[in-house]
Amino acid sequence: MTMTSTALSREKLHTEEAVEIHLVEQLVARQGWRERPWSAYDRKTALDPEMIEEYVRTTQPDAWRRLCDQYPGKERETLLRQVEARLKAVGTLEVLRQGITIIPGIKISLCGFRPASGLNPDLQRAYDGNVLTVMRQVRYSLRSENALDLVLFVNGIPVATMELKNTLTGSTYQTAEKQYRKDRSPNGEPLLTFKRGALVHFALDQDNISMTTHLENGRTRFLPFNRGREGGAGNPDVENEFRIAYLYRDLGERKAVFSREVLLGRVAERARIAARTAGLGIFGMSDSWTAETRGRCLGIAADVRRSGSGIRGGFPFPRCVELCE
Protein backbone atom coordinates (compact mmCIF):
# COMPACT_ATOMS: atom_id res chain seq x y z
CA MET A 1 0.00 0.00 0.00
CA THR A 2 1.38 3.41 -0.99
CA MET A 3 0.84 6.11 1.60
CA THR A 4 0.54 9.78 0.76
CA SER A 5 2.09 11.09 4.01
CA THR A 6 5.53 12.55 3.48
CA ALA A 7 6.52 11.22 6.90
CA LEU A 8 5.89 7.65 5.77
CA SER A 9 8.05 7.98 2.66
CA ARG A 10 11.15 8.39 4.78
CA GLU A 11 13.34 5.85 6.55
CA LYS A 12 10.88 5.69 9.46
CA LEU A 13 8.39 3.61 7.46
CA HIS A 14 9.36 0.43 9.30
CA THR A 15 9.21 1.95 12.80
CA GLU A 16 6.38 2.39 15.28
CA GLU A 17 6.84 6.13 14.91
CA ALA A 18 5.56 5.94 11.33
CA VAL A 19 1.98 5.22 12.43
CA GLU A 20 2.20 7.87 15.13
CA ILE A 21 3.47 10.56 12.76
CA HIS A 22 0.86 9.79 10.13
CA LEU A 23 -2.04 9.85 12.58
CA VAL A 24 -0.99 13.21 14.01
CA GLU A 25 -0.41 14.71 10.56
CA GLN A 26 -3.87 13.65 9.46
CA LEU A 27 -5.58 14.97 12.59
CA VAL A 28 -3.94 18.34 12.02
CA ALA A 29 -4.48 18.49 8.25
CA ARG A 30 -7.97 16.98 7.99
CA GLN A 31 -9.69 17.68 11.30
CA GLY A 32 -8.19 20.94 12.48
CA TRP A 33 -6.31 19.62 15.49
CA ARG A 34 -3.25 21.38 16.85
CA GLU A 35 -0.09 19.53 17.78
CA ARG A 36 1.39 20.54 21.11
CA PRO A 37 4.82 19.72 22.58
CA TRP A 38 4.73 17.18 25.38
CA SER A 39 6.66 19.68 27.50
CA ALA A 40 3.40 21.68 27.76
CA TYR A 41 1.92 18.80 29.77
CA ASP A 42 1.77 19.24 33.53
CA ARG A 43 2.54 15.87 35.10
CA LYS A 44 1.07 16.69 38.50
CA THR A 45 -2.37 17.68 37.24
CA ALA A 46 -2.41 15.76 33.91
CA LEU A 47 -3.50 18.96 32.17
CA ASP A 48 -2.29 21.37 29.50
CA PRO A 49 -2.60 24.62 31.50
CA GLU A 50 -2.01 26.97 28.57
CA MET A 51 -4.88 25.48 26.56
CA ILE A 52 -7.29 25.64 29.48
CA GLU A 53 -6.51 29.31 29.94
CA GLU A 54 -6.77 29.97 26.21
CA TYR A 55 -10.23 28.44 26.00
CA VAL A 56 -11.56 30.39 28.97
CA ARG A 57 -10.00 33.68 27.85
CA THR A 58 -11.28 33.49 24.28
CA THR A 59 -14.77 32.08 24.86
CA GLN A 60 -15.65 33.67 28.23
CA PRO A 61 -13.94 37.07 28.42
CA ASP A 62 -16.29 38.35 31.13
CA ALA A 63 -15.61 35.37 33.40
CA TRP A 64 -11.88 35.68 32.79
CA ARG A 65 -12.00 39.39 33.64
CA ARG A 66 -13.81 38.64 36.91
CA LEU A 67 -11.25 35.95 37.71
CA CYS A 68 -8.38 38.39 37.11
CA ASP A 69 -10.06 41.04 39.26
CA GLN A 70 -10.72 38.60 42.09
CA TYR A 71 -7.34 36.82 42.00
CA PRO A 72 -4.87 39.33 40.50
CA GLY A 73 -1.66 37.68 39.37
CA LYS A 74 -2.98 34.24 40.38
CA GLU A 75 -5.77 33.77 37.87
CA ARG A 76 -4.22 30.79 36.06
CA GLU A 77 -3.09 29.14 39.28
CA THR A 78 -6.58 29.53 40.75
CA LEU A 79 -8.26 28.25 37.61
CA LEU A 80 -6.05 25.15 37.41
CA ARG A 81 -6.37 24.39 41.10
CA GLN A 82 -10.16 24.44 40.84
CA VAL A 83 -10.20 22.37 37.66
CA GLU A 84 -7.96 19.75 39.30
CA ALA A 85 -10.13 19.67 42.42
CA ARG A 86 -13.32 19.13 40.43
CA LEU A 87 -11.72 16.44 38.28
CA LYS A 88 -10.85 14.54 41.46
CA ALA A 89 -14.33 15.09 42.90
CA VAL A 90 -16.63 14.35 39.95
CA GLY A 91 -14.48 13.18 37.03
CA THR A 92 -13.62 14.33 33.53
CA LEU A 93 -17.03 13.84 31.92
CA GLU A 94 -18.84 15.89 34.52
CA VAL A 95 -16.26 18.68 34.40
CA LEU A 96 -16.56 18.88 30.61
CA ARG A 97 -20.35 18.84 30.85
CA GLN A 98 -20.93 21.19 33.79
CA GLY A 99 -17.76 23.25 34.06
CA ILE A 100 -16.69 24.70 37.41
CA THR A 101 -17.65 27.55 39.73
CA ILE A 102 -14.96 29.60 41.46
CA ILE A 103 -15.66 31.74 44.53
CA PRO A 104 -17.39 34.23 44.52
CA GLY A 105 -19.67 32.54 41.98
CA ILE A 106 -17.58 32.80 38.79
CA LYS A 107 -19.08 30.19 36.48
CA ILE A 108 -16.60 28.79 33.95
CA SER A 109 -17.33 26.40 31.11
CA LEU A 110 -14.56 24.04 30.01
CA CYS A 111 -16.18 22.66 26.86
CA GLY A 112 -18.77 24.02 24.46
CA PHE A 113 -21.24 21.57 22.92
CA ARG A 114 -23.05 22.14 19.65
CA PRO A 115 -26.10 24.32 20.36
CA ALA A 116 -29.52 23.26 19.11
CA SER A 117 -29.74 26.50 17.14
CA GLY A 118 -27.58 29.50 16.35
CA LEU A 119 -29.80 31.90 18.26
CA ASN A 120 -27.49 32.12 21.28
CA PRO A 121 -24.17 33.66 20.21
CA ASP A 122 -22.48 32.76 23.52
CA LEU A 123 -23.21 29.05 23.07
CA GLN A 124 -22.04 29.17 19.48
CA ARG A 125 -18.83 30.94 20.49
CA ALA A 126 -18.19 28.33 23.17
CA TYR A 127 -18.59 25.53 20.63
CA ASP A 128 -16.55 27.18 17.87
CA GLY A 129 -13.82 28.01 20.38
CA ASN A 130 -13.13 24.42 21.43
CA VAL A 131 -9.44 23.61 20.97
CA LEU A 132 -8.58 20.01 20.05
CA THR A 133 -4.92 19.22 20.62
CA VAL A 134 -2.65 16.19 20.43
CA MET A 135 0.72 15.49 22.06
CA ARG A 136 3.27 12.87 21.08
CA GLN A 137 5.48 10.84 23.44
CA VAL A 138 3.97 12.27 26.59
CA ARG A 139 6.01 11.62 29.72
CA TYR A 140 3.05 11.56 32.02
CA SER A 141 4.43 10.27 35.32
CA LEU A 142 6.15 11.96 38.25
CA ARG A 143 7.68 8.60 39.19
CA SER A 144 9.18 7.49 35.89
CA GLU A 145 9.95 8.58 32.34
CA ASN A 146 7.31 6.29 30.82
CA ALA A 147 5.84 7.89 27.70
CA LEU A 148 2.46 7.39 26.05
CA ASP A 149 2.57 7.52 22.27
CA LEU A 150 -0.31 9.99 21.98
CA VAL A 151 -2.59 11.93 24.30
CA LEU A 152 -5.62 13.80 22.94
CA PHE A 153 -7.06 16.84 24.71
CA VAL A 154 -10.18 18.98 24.57
CA ASN A 155 -9.36 22.48 25.80
CA GLY A 156 -6.36 21.21 27.72
CA ILE A 157 -8.22 18.36 29.44
CA PRO A 158 -7.16 14.84 28.37
CA VAL A 159 -9.87 12.68 26.81
CA ALA A 160 -7.91 9.82 25.21
CA THR A 161 -4.55 8.06 25.28
CA MET A 162 -3.08 5.85 22.57
CA GLU A 163 -0.41 3.20 22.24
CA LEU A 164 0.37 2.59 18.56
CA LYS A 165 2.16 -0.31 16.92
CA ASN A 166 3.43 -0.95 13.40
CA THR A 167 2.76 -4.44 12.05
CA LEU A 168 5.86 -4.10 9.85
CA THR A 169 7.92 -4.35 13.06
CA GLY A 170 6.15 -7.54 14.15
CA SER A 171 4.02 -5.75 16.77
CA THR A 172 0.22 -5.44 16.70
CA TYR A 173 -2.56 -3.79 18.65
CA GLN A 174 -2.42 -6.80 20.98
CA THR A 175 1.15 -5.83 21.83
CA ALA A 176 -0.18 -2.41 22.78
CA GLU A 177 -2.85 -4.02 24.96
CA LYS A 178 -0.12 -5.92 26.82
CA GLN A 179 1.81 -2.66 27.22
CA TYR A 180 -1.17 -1.01 28.89
CA ARG A 181 -1.66 -3.99 31.21
CA LYS A 182 2.00 -4.34 32.17
CA ASP A 183 3.55 -0.87 31.98
CA ARG A 184 0.68 1.61 32.32
CA SER A 185 -0.43 1.20 35.91
CA PRO A 186 -3.08 3.77 36.88
CA ASN A 187 -2.01 3.81 40.53
CA GLY A 188 -1.11 7.36 41.47
CA GLU A 189 -1.34 8.53 37.84
CA PRO A 190 -4.12 11.11 37.34
CA LEU A 191 -4.03 10.72 33.54
CA LEU A 192 -4.75 6.99 33.79
CA THR A 193 -7.14 7.01 36.76
CA PHE A 194 -10.66 5.84 35.97
CA LYS A 195 -13.13 8.75 35.64
CA ARG A 196 -10.55 11.32 36.84
CA GLY A 197 -8.25 10.97 33.82
CA ALA A 198 -8.60 10.28 30.11
CA LEU A 199 -11.98 8.84 29.17
CA VAL A 200 -10.69 6.11 26.88
CA HIS A 201 -7.45 4.31 26.08
CA PHE A 202 -6.77 2.94 22.60
CA ALA A 203 -4.45 0.11 21.54
CA LEU A 204 -3.95 0.08 17.76
CA ASP A 205 -1.92 -0.74 14.71
CA GLN A 206 -2.54 0.12 11.05
CA ASP A 207 -5.37 -2.42 10.76
CA ASN A 208 -7.11 -2.86 14.10
CA ILE A 209 -8.10 -0.90 17.18
CA SER A 210 -9.22 -1.93 20.64
CA MET A 211 -10.23 0.24 23.57
CA THR A 212 -10.84 0.30 27.29
CA THR A 213 -12.29 2.92 29.59
CA HIS A 214 -10.86 1.40 32.77
CA LEU A 215 -7.20 0.49 33.21
CA GLU A 216 -6.76 -2.20 35.89
CA ASN A 217 -3.23 -3.48 35.30
CA GLY A 218 -3.37 -7.18 34.32
CA ARG A 219 -7.15 -7.29 34.67
CA THR A 220 -7.74 -4.62 32.03
CA ARG A 221 -10.30 -5.72 29.43
CA PHE A 222 -10.26 -4.35 25.89
CA LEU A 223 -13.16 -4.21 23.44
CA PRO A 224 -12.79 -4.03 19.65
CA PHE A 225 -13.14 -0.55 18.19
CA ASN A 226 -13.34 -1.76 14.59
CA ARG A 227 -16.03 -1.19 11.99
CA GLY A 228 -16.26 -4.77 10.78
CA ARG A 229 -15.04 -6.42 7.61
CA GLU A 230 -17.45 -8.28 5.34
CA GLY A 231 -19.70 -9.15 8.25
CA GLY A 232 -16.83 -10.23 10.48
CA ALA A 233 -13.99 -8.87 12.56
CA GLY A 234 -11.51 -6.18 11.52
CA ASN A 235 -11.77 -3.19 9.20
CA PRO A 236 -12.28 -2.82 5.45
CA ASP A 237 -9.51 -1.67 3.14
CA VAL A 238 -9.20 2.06 2.52
CA GLU A 239 -7.53 3.11 -0.73
CA ASN A 240 -4.07 4.61 -0.15
CA GLU A 241 -4.61 4.62 3.59
CA PHE A 242 -4.44 2.53 6.74
CA ARG A 243 -7.55 0.56 7.61
CA ILE A 244 -7.87 2.67 10.77
CA ALA A 245 -8.26 5.85 8.71
CA TYR A 246 -11.81 6.28 10.05
CA LEU A 247 -10.22 7.73 13.18
CA TYR A 248 -8.94 10.82 11.37
CA ARG A 249 -10.45 10.84 7.89
CA ASP A 250 -14.03 11.39 6.73
CA LEU A 251 -14.97 8.40 4.61
CA GLY A 252 -17.91 9.02 2.31
CA GLU A 253 -20.65 10.69 4.30
CA ARG A 254 -19.34 9.32 7.57
CA LYS A 255 -17.37 11.76 9.70
CA ALA A 256 -14.12 10.71 11.33
CA VAL A 257 -14.21 9.51 14.93
CA PHE A 258 -11.92 12.39 15.89
CA SER A 259 -13.70 15.03 13.88
CA ARG A 260 -14.94 17.92 15.98
CA GLU A 261 -18.57 16.99 15.37
CA VAL A 262 -18.25 13.34 16.35
CA LEU A 263 -15.84 13.71 19.26
CA LEU A 264 -17.66 16.54 21.02
CA GLY A 265 -21.02 14.96 20.25
CA ARG A 266 -19.84 11.69 21.75
CA VAL A 267 -18.54 13.38 24.89
CA ALA A 268 -21.86 15.18 25.36
CA GLU A 269 -23.84 11.99 24.77
CA ARG A 270 -21.70 9.91 27.13
CA ALA A 271 -21.87 12.59 29.83
CA ARG A 272 -25.66 12.40 29.75
CA ILE A 273 -25.61 8.60 29.83
CA ALA A 274 -23.08 8.51 32.66
CA ALA A 275 -25.25 10.86 34.71
CA ARG A 276 -28.22 8.47 34.32
CA THR A 277 -26.43 5.14 34.71
CA ALA A 278 -23.75 5.74 37.34
CA GLY A 279 -21.00 5.69 34.73
CA LEU A 280 -21.99 2.62 32.66
CA GLY A 281 -22.12 4.59 29.43
CA ILE A 282 -18.60 5.98 29.30
CA PHE A 283 -17.17 7.53 26.11
CA GLY A 284 -16.34 5.25 23.21
CA MET A 285 -18.76 2.39 23.72
CA SER A 286 -21.02 3.08 20.76
CA ASP A 287 -18.22 2.93 18.18
CA SER A 288 -17.10 -0.39 19.65
CA TRP A 289 -20.61 -1.68 18.86
CA THR A 290 -19.48 -2.59 15.34
CA ALA A 291 -20.12 -5.68 13.27
CA GLU A 292 -18.00 -8.03 15.35
CA THR A 293 -19.02 -6.74 18.77
CA ARG A 294 -22.64 -6.14 17.87
CA GLY A 295 -23.02 -9.68 16.59
CA ARG A 296 -21.65 -11.04 19.82
CA CYS A 297 -23.77 -8.67 21.85
CA LEU A 298 -26.98 -9.56 20.01
CA GLY A 299 -26.31 -13.23 20.60
CA ILE A 300 -25.85 -12.63 24.30
CA ALA A 301 -28.87 -10.33 24.35
CA ALA A 302 -31.02 -13.07 22.84
CA ASP A 303 -29.87 -15.42 25.59
CA VAL A 304 -30.64 -12.79 28.20
CA ARG A 305 -34.16 -12.38 26.85
CA ARG A 306 -34.68 -16.12 27.35
CA SER A 307 -33.12 -16.37 30.79
CA GLY A 308 -33.72 -12.92 32.26
CA SER A 309 -31.56 -9.81 32.55
CA GLY A 310 -28.33 -9.60 34.50
CA ILE A 311 -24.62 -9.64 33.72
CA ARG A 312 -23.22 -11.79 30.91
CA GLY A 313 -19.56 -11.72 29.98
CA GLY A 314 -18.99 -8.46 31.81
CA PHE A 315 -21.73 -6.58 29.92
CA PRO A 316 -24.44 -4.83 31.96
CA PHE A 317 -27.98 -5.80 30.97
CA PRO A 318 -30.53 -4.72 29.91
CA ARG A 319 -28.22 -1.84 28.93
CA CYS A 320 -26.51 -4.13 26.41
CA VAL A 321 -29.84 -5.00 24.76
CA GLU A 322 -30.68 -1.30 24.54
CA LEU A 323 -27.36 -0.43 22.87
CA CYS A 324 -27.54 -3.29 20.39
CA GLU A 325 -31.02 -2.53 19.13
C-alpha positions in Angstrom: 0.0 0.0 0.0 1.4 3.4 -1.0 0.8 6.1 1.6 0.5 9.8 0.8 2.1 11.1 4.0 5.5 12.6 3.5 6.5 11.2 6.9 5.9 7.6 5.8 8.1 8.0 2.7 11.2 8.4 4.8 13.3 5.9 6.6 10.9 5.7 9.5 8.4 3.6 7.5 9.4 0.4 9.3 9.2 2.0 12.8 6.4 2.4 15.3 6.8 6.1 14.9 5.6 5.9 11.3 2.0 5.2 12.4 2.2 7.9 15.1 3.5 10.6 12.8 0.9 9.8 10.1 -2.0 9.9 12.6 -1.0 13.2 14.0 -0.4 14.7 10.6 -3.9 13.7 9.5 -5.6 15.0 12.6 -3.9 18.3 12.0 -4.5 18.5 8.2 -8.0 17.0 8.0 -9.7 17.7 11.3 -8.2 20.9 12.5 -6.3 19.6 15.5 -3.2 21.4 16.8 -0.1 19.5 17.8 1.4 20.5 21.1 4.8 19.7 22.6 4.7 17.2 25.4 6.7 19.7 27.5 3.4 21.7 27.8 1.9 18.8 29.8 1.8 19.2 33.5 2.5 15.9 35.1 1.1 16.7 38.5 -2.4 17.7 37.2 -2.4 15.8 33.9 -3.5 19.0 32.2 -2.3 21.4 29.5 -2.6 24.6 31.5 -2.0 27.0 28.6 -4.9 25.5 26.6 -7.3 25.6 29.5 -6.5 29.3 29.9 -6.8 30.0 26.2 -10.2 28.4 26.0 -11.6 30.4 29.0 -10.0 33.7 27.9 -11.3 33.5 24.3 -14.8 32.1 24.9 -15.6 33.7 28.2 -13.9 37.1 28.4 -16.3 38.4 31.1 -15.6 35.4 33.4 -11.9 35.7 32.8 -12.0 39.4 33.6 -13.8 38.6 36.9 -11.2 36.0 37.7 -8.4 38.4 37.1 -10.1 41.0 39.3 -10.7 38.6 42.1 -7.3 36.8 42.0 -4.9 39.3 40.5 -1.7 37.7 39.4 -3.0 34.2 40.4 -5.8 33.8 37.9 -4.2 30.8 36.1 -3.1 29.1 39.3 -6.6 29.5 40.8 -8.3 28.2 37.6 -6.0 25.2 37.4 -6.4 24.4 41.1 -10.2 24.4 40.8 -10.2 22.4 37.7 -8.0 19.8 39.3 -10.1 19.7 42.4 -13.3 19.1 40.4 -11.7 16.4 38.3 -10.8 14.5 41.5 -14.3 15.1 42.9 -16.6 14.4 40.0 -14.5 13.2 37.0 -13.6 14.3 33.5 -17.0 13.8 31.9 -18.8 15.9 34.5 -16.3 18.7 34.4 -16.6 18.9 30.6 -20.4 18.8 30.8 -20.9 21.2 33.8 -17.8 23.3 34.1 -16.7 24.7 37.4 -17.7 27.5 39.7 -15.0 29.6 41.5 -15.7 31.7 44.5 -17.4 34.2 44.5 -19.7 32.5 42.0 -17.6 32.8 38.8 -19.1 30.2 36.5 -16.6 28.8 34.0 -17.3 26.4 31.1 -14.6 24.0 30.0 -16.2 22.7 26.9 -18.8 24.0 24.5 -21.2 21.6 22.9 -23.0 22.1 19.7 -26.1 24.3 20.4 -29.5 23.3 19.1 -29.7 26.5 17.1 -27.6 29.5 16.3 -29.8 31.9 18.3 -27.5 32.1 21.3 -24.2 33.7 20.2 -22.5 32.8 23.5 -23.2 29.1 23.1 -22.0 29.2 19.5 -18.8 30.9 20.5 -18.2 28.3 23.2 -18.6 25.5 20.6 -16.6 27.2 17.9 -13.8 28.0 20.4 -13.1 24.4 21.4 -9.4 23.6 21.0 -8.6 20.0 20.0 -4.9 19.2 20.6 -2.6 16.2 20.4 0.7 15.5 22.1 3.3 12.9 21.1 5.5 10.8 23.4 4.0 12.3 26.6 6.0 11.6 29.7 3.0 11.6 32.0 4.4 10.3 35.3 6.1 12.0 38.3 7.7 8.6 39.2 9.2 7.5 35.9 10.0 8.6 32.3 7.3 6.3 30.8 5.8 7.9 27.7 2.5 7.4 26.1 2.6 7.5 22.3 -0.3 10.0 22.0 -2.6 11.9 24.3 -5.6 13.8 22.9 -7.1 16.8 24.7 -10.2 19.0 24.6 -9.4 22.5 25.8 -6.4 21.2 27.7 -8.2 18.4 29.4 -7.2 14.8 28.4 -9.9 12.7 26.8 -7.9 9.8 25.2 -4.6 8.1 25.3 -3.1 5.8 22.6 -0.4 3.2 22.2 0.4 2.6 18.6 2.2 -0.3 16.9 3.4 -0.9 13.4 2.8 -4.4 12.1 5.9 -4.1 9.9 7.9 -4.3 13.1 6.1 -7.5 14.2 4.0 -5.8 16.8 0.2 -5.4 16.7 -2.6 -3.8 18.7 -2.4 -6.8 21.0 1.2 -5.8 21.8 -0.2 -2.4 22.8 -2.9 -4.0 25.0 -0.1 -5.9 26.8 1.8 -2.7 27.2 -1.2 -1.0 28.9 -1.7 -4.0 31.2 2.0 -4.3 32.2 3.6 -0.9 32.0 0.7 1.6 32.3 -0.4 1.2 35.9 -3.1 3.8 36.9 -2.0 3.8 40.5 -1.1 7.4 41.5 -1.3 8.5 37.8 -4.1 11.1 37.3 -4.0 10.7 33.5 -4.8 7.0 33.8 -7.1 7.0 36.8 -10.7 5.8 36.0 -13.1 8.7 35.6 -10.5 11.3 36.8 -8.3 11.0 33.8 -8.6 10.3 30.1 -12.0 8.8 29.2 -10.7 6.1 26.9 -7.5 4.3 26.1 -6.8 2.9 22.6 -4.4 0.1 21.5 -3.9 0.1 17.8 -1.9 -0.7 14.7 -2.5 0.1 11.1 -5.4 -2.4 10.8 -7.1 -2.9 14.1 -8.1 -0.9 17.2 -9.2 -1.9 20.6 -10.2 0.2 23.6 -10.8 0.3 27.3 -12.3 2.9 29.6 -10.9 1.4 32.8 -7.2 0.5 33.2 -6.8 -2.2 35.9 -3.2 -3.5 35.3 -3.4 -7.2 34.3 -7.2 -7.3 34.7 -7.7 -4.6 32.0 -10.3 -5.7 29.4 -10.3 -4.4 25.9 -13.2 -4.2 23.4 -12.8 -4.0 19.6 -13.1 -0.5 18.2 -13.3 -1.8 14.6 -16.0 -1.2 12.0 -16.3 -4.8 10.8 -15.0 -6.4 7.6 -17.5 -8.3 5.3 -19.7 -9.2 8.3 -16.8 -10.2 10.5 -14.0 -8.9 12.6 -11.5 -6.2 11.5 -11.8 -3.2 9.2 -12.3 -2.8 5.5 -9.5 -1.7 3.1 -9.2 2.1 2.5 -7.5 3.1 -0.7 -4.1 4.6 -0.2 -4.6 4.6 3.6 -4.4 2.5 6.7 -7.6 0.6 7.6 -7.9 2.7 10.8 -8.3 5.9 8.7 -11.8 6.3 10.0 -10.2 7.7 13.2 -8.9 10.8 11.4 -10.5 10.8 7.9 -14.0 11.4 6.7 -15.0 8.4 4.6 -17.9 9.0 2.3 -20.7 10.7 4.3 -19.3 9.3 7.6 -17.4 11.8 9.7 -14.1 10.7 11.3 -14.2 9.5 14.9 -11.9 12.4 15.9 -13.7 15.0 13.9 -14.9 17.9 16.0 -18.6 17.0 15.4 -18.3 13.3 16.4 -15.8 13.7 19.3 -17.7 16.5 21.0 -21.0 15.0 20.3 -19.8 11.7 21.7 -18.5 13.4 24.9 -21.9 15.2 25.4 -23.8 12.0 24.8 -21.7 9.9 27.1 -21.9 12.6 29.8 -25.7 12.4 29.8 -25.6 8.6 29.8 -23.1 8.5 32.7 -25.3 10.9 34.7 -28.2 8.5 34.3 -26.4 5.1 34.7 -23.7 5.7 37.3 -21.0 5.7 34.7 -22.0 2.6 32.7 -22.1 4.6 29.4 -18.6 6.0 29.3 -17.2 7.5 26.1 -16.3 5.3 23.2 -18.8 2.4 23.7 -21.0 3.1 20.8 -18.2 2.9 18.2 -17.1 -0.4 19.6 -20.6 -1.7 18.9 -19.5 -2.6 15.3 -20.1 -5.7 13.3 -18.0 -8.0 15.3 -19.0 -6.7 18.8 -22.6 -6.1 17.9 -23.0 -9.7 16.6 -21.6 -11.0 19.8 -23.8 -8.7 21.9 -27.0 -9.6 20.0 -26.3 -13.2 20.6 -25.8 -12.6 24.3 -28.9 -10.3 24.3 -31.0 -13.1 22.8 -29.9 -15.4 25.6 -30.6 -12.8 28.2 -34.2 -12.4 26.8 -34.7 -16.1 27.3 -33.1 -16.4 30.8 -33.7 -12.9 32.3 -31.6 -9.8 32.6 -28.3 -9.6 34.5 -24.6 -9.6 33.7 -23.2 -11.8 30.9 -19.6 -11.7 30.0 -19.0 -8.5 31.8 -21.7 -6.6 29.9 -24.4 -4.8 32.0 -28.0 -5.8 31.0 -30.5 -4.7 29.9 -28.2 -1.8 28.9 -26.5 -4.1 26.4 -29.8 -5.0 24.8 -30.7 -1.3 24.5 -27.4 -0.4 22.9 -27.5 -3.3 20.4 -31.0 -2.5 19.1 
